Amino acid sequence: MSEVYAARRERLRERCAGSGSAAAVVSRPANVRYLAGAAPSGAVLLLGRTEDVLVCGRPPGEEPGAERPDTGLRTHVLESRGGDPVVAAAGQAAAQGAETLAVEEHHLTVARHHALTSVAPALRLADLACGVEQLRLVKDEDEISCLRIAAEIADQALGELLESILVGRTERHLALELERRLVDHGADGPAFPTSVATGPNSGRGGHRPTDRRVEEGDFLSVCLGSCYRGYRSEIGRTFVIGTSPADWQIELYDLVFAAQRAGREALVPGAAYRDVDRAARHVLDAAGHADGLPPRTGHGVGLEIDEDPQLAPAAMGKLDACVPVTVEPGVHLPGRGGVRIDDTLVVRCEADGGPELLTITTKELLAL
């Protein structure tokens, strides 16, 4: 993998050179991991004029289960545990003869920015902006393979839960069990806090599990994801507990399913982000649910669970092939509950079979 990380750093170096920067300091953890293969706590990456250096507060790999960085990088461990790797990296950039240093201003605090100017006053600071995030947008097949495994783990954990007795158990208990099952199946851990919502709580995006117990006739909404080698998947499903669904539950479920299908079918290279959102949102708007809809239909996933692109009404940009996204419309009826259906997919060309569905747990409305 060393050549992969070297190629990523070279692409960033070309971007920096094009904007007049001879060196750059990358501090956002997901970006450090993307370029270096690992992101020890607090570490930063110096993209230097003469060499690239991973600057750490302590030796990489000290933490249990920690991944090792790219062997093609020199690692510099600070002598003082209280030192700031960003400041140390700036000092090394100056020592390498850099005159301009690009930094991730959207990640640095004001205090760290001031410290940079004090340690290397001759350096002219420039904004790297979201240069690394833009490189991360399109995934290579190794990254997609990690996402595929992360999705399989989440599918396994959810499938096992559905085979257990659910009535009488609390949302909180079910969420904890799902997260345990993710780890049992090989995940690094959950991709984000697992959401389990029952009855009047169902269908709410980002619902935090409570001590409410599952009851007969409830809608049960579950949203979970697993992290595998740093890459994060997401899946959301809604079920009915114990009895045949009521007519209003079937009607609402079919509506959200149709919206989700419309969003999935709109995932083609070249499609505008806002058009994917519009495809799903139009189905729900036409049924009278314009008020209270989520602000977006989906988002990118990768080393973070919420990456670009944003599939939202005002989002700018167009999809590329090999961009993984979620499609997750939902409707919540206050006091009654609701439905959310959420998949992780990879945008593919029609010649390659169209969007690749990574999360494959059935979307049939099951009575559990």
N, C-alpha and C positions, 0 to 999 in steps of 0.2 A: 504493500500500500504506500510505501514511501514515495514512489513516483507520482501517485495520485495527489498527495498533499503538496509535493513540490510543484506540480502543474497548477494546482489551485493558487499557490502563492505567486507563481509567475504571472498568472492572469491578473491578480491584484496588483502586482508590481507594474505591469503594463498600464493598468488603469491609473495608478498613482503618477507614473511618469507622464502620462498624457495630460494630467492636470498640474504638472510642474512640481511634484513632490518627489524627493529623492529617497525618502524613507517614510515608514508608517508604523504607528503603534496600535495594535488591535487589542481592545480590552474587554469587549463584550464576550462573556463565556462561551456562548454558542458559536460565535465567530472564531474564537480562539480554537475551539475543538474542530471546527470545519477545516481550518488551515494547518493545524498542528497534530491532529489525531487524538488529542486529549486536552482537557482544560483543568489542570490542578487548581484547587481553590485559590482564587486571587491572582492567578498567573496571567501574564500578558505576552503577546507575541510582537517582537520587533522585526519588521521587514526592513532590513538594513541595506546600505549601499554595497557592503562587501560580504556580509553574511546575515542570515536570519537567526534570531536568538529567542528562545523561550525563557522568560524571566519569571522566576518563581520565588515565593517566600520560604519554601522548604522543598527538599528533593521530591520529584514526581514519583508516585507509586508508594508513598508512605502510608496512605490511607488504604484500609482493607478493600480489596476489589477494584482499586483504582486502575484505570487504563494507562498504558505507557504512551508517551508522545512519539511522534515520528523520529526514527533513529537518524534521519538526515539533518535534524536540527541540533544546534548546540544549546545546551541548557545551562543557564546561569542562575545559581541559587544565591539569594541575598545573604550577606554575612549577618545582618541584624534582622531578627524576626519582626521588628517593628518598622522595617523599611517599606517603601512603596514601590512595587514593581514597575508602575507606570513611570515614575520619576527616574528609576534606575535605567529603564529602557531608553528614555530620552537622553540621559547622559551617555549611554553607549552609542546612540545615533550620532550625537555630536562628536564623539571620539572617532567615529568612522568617517567623519568629514561631511555629514549631511548639513545642508543649510536650511532645508525646509522639511518639516515633519508633519505628516497627516495624522490626525487623531480622530477618534469616534466621539465627536462632541455630544452626540445624543446619549452617550453612555457615561461620559466623565462628569464628575461633580465640579462645581465652580472652584472648590478648594484645590482639587487635583490639578485643574487647569492653571491656577495661579502657581502651584508648586512647580509645574513644568517650566513656566517662564522664568522662575527664579533659579532653577538648577542649570538651565541651558539658555541664558538670555540671548545668545546669538542665533538660536533656532527660530525660524519663522514658522508659526503653527498654522496649519490649514485644516479644513474639515474634510475628513474621509467620508462623512455623511453615511449613507446606507450602502456603501460600495460592496461590502462583503455580503450583506443580505441579498443584494441583487445577483451576486454570483451564486448564492445558495438556492435561488428560486427554482432553476431547472435541475433535477436530480439525475445522477448517473445510475446505471443499473445496479451497482453495489448498494447505493443508498435505497433504491426502490426495493431491493431484496430485503434489507433490514426492515423497511416499512411493512413489507408483506408478512414477514415473520411476526412483527409486532401485532399486526391485525389478526393473524392466526391465533396468537396467544389470547387475545381479547375474545375472539369467537369461542375458544375452548372454555374459558372461564365463564362466559355468559351461558353457554350451552349446559354446563354442569349445574349452574344455579337453577336453571329452568326445570331440571329433573328433581329438585328437592322440594320439600314442603315449605310453602311460603306464608300461608295464612297464620296470623298471630305473631309473626316476626317483625321487628322494627326496621325502618328504613336504614338506621345507623348500622344495625347488625348485618343487614344484607350488603351494605356498601363495604364494610370491613371484610366480610367473607369473600367478596369479589376481588378485593385487592390482595388478599392472601392467595387466592387461586392464581392470580396473575403471576405472582412470584414463584408459586409451585410449578408453573408451566414454563419457567425460564425467563421471565421478564426481569429487567433491572428493577422495576417497580412500576407503579401506576404512572401514566403519562400526565395525569392531572387528578385532582380530588374526585373520586367517583361519586356520581349523583344517582340516588335512588329516591323516587318520588311516588307516593301512593295517593289514591283518592283525589281530594281537592288540590293536592300539591302536584299531581301529575301534569306533564306537559310544560312545566316551567323550565326555562333554560337556566343552567347553573344552580339548580336547587340544592341547598345543603341538607343532607339527610337529618331527619329529626327522630324522636322516639315514637312517632306515630306508627301504629301497628297495621299490617296488611289485613284488609277485611274482604269478605266475599263481595264480588261485584265491582271492586275497585279497578280503575285503570292503574297499571304499574309501569312507570317510565324509568328506564335505566340508561345512563350514559357513562361509559367508561372507556379507558384506553390503556394500552401498555407501552412501556418504553423498552426498546431492545437495542443495545449498543448505541444508545443515545437517541434513536429515532422513534417518533411517537405516532401512534395510531389513535383513531377515535371511532366509536360505534355507539349508536343510540337506538333503542327499540322500545315499543310500548305494547303491553299485553293486558288482557283482562283476567281477573282472578276468580277462579272457582266456578263460575257459571257461564252460560251462553251470553255473549255481549248483548246489551240493550240496543234498541234501534238507533238511538242517538250516538252511541259509541261506534257502531258500525259506520254510520254516516260520516262522523268526524274522522275516523281512521281512514276511510276510503278517500276523503278529501285531501288529507295530509299526504297520503301515499301518492296520489296523483300529482301533487305539487312536487314531491321529492323526485318522482320519475321525470317530470318536466325539466327539473334542474339538472338531473343526471344526463338526460339526452342532449342538453345544451352544451355539455363539456366537449368542445371540439377545438383543436388548435386554431387560433385566430379569432375565437369568440370573445367579445368584450366582457369584462368582468361583470359590468352592470347588466348585460343581457342575460347572463346566467341567473342572476338574482331576479331579474324581471320575469323570466320564464316560470320560476317557482312561485313568485309572489303574485303573479297575475291569477293563478288558479285559486289562491286563497282570497284575494281581493274580490274576485267575481262571485264568490260564495258569501260575501258580506263580512269577511274577517279582516278588513283593512286595518282597523284599529287594534293596537296592541300586538302587532306582529313583531318578531325579532328584528333588530336593525340591519341584519345581514342574513343571507342564506347559507353562507359557508366561508371557509378560509383555508389558507395553505397550512400544511403540516410538514414536519421534518425534525430537525434537532430541537425545535420548539413546537409546542402544540398550537400556537397561534402565530403563523407566519403570513407574509404576503404570498399570494394575492388575497385581497378581501373581496368577497362576492357580495357587494352591497350596491344600493341604488346610485350613489354618487362616485363609486370607485372608477378610477381611470386605469386603462391598460387592457391588454389582450392576452389570452391564454397561449402558452407554448406547450408543445408536446413534452411529456415527462415531468409535468408539474403535478404533484399530489395535492388534492384539496378535499375538504369535506362538503357534503351537501346535506343540510340539516334543518329543513323547515319545521315549524311547529305551530300549534294553536293551543292556547290555554283559555278555558272558560272559567271565569272566577266563580268559586264555590262548587264547581262540578269536577274540574280536572281537564285534562287535555292529552294531546298526542304529540310526540316528537319522534321523527325517524331520521337517523344520522348514519351516513356511510363515509368511509374513506375510499377515494378513487384516484387513479392516475390518468391524466389526460393523455390520450393516444390518438394517432391518426386513424381515419376510417380504414386505411389499408392494413393497419395493425389490429383491427378488431374493435376500434372505438374505445371509449373509457374502460379502463381496467378496474373492476370492482375488487377491492382488497378485503372488505368485511362482508362475509357471506352468510351470517346467521339469517334465517328466514325472516322475511318481512310480512309473512301472513299473520293476520290477527289471531293469535292463539289464546284460548281460554286455559289457564294453568290451574 
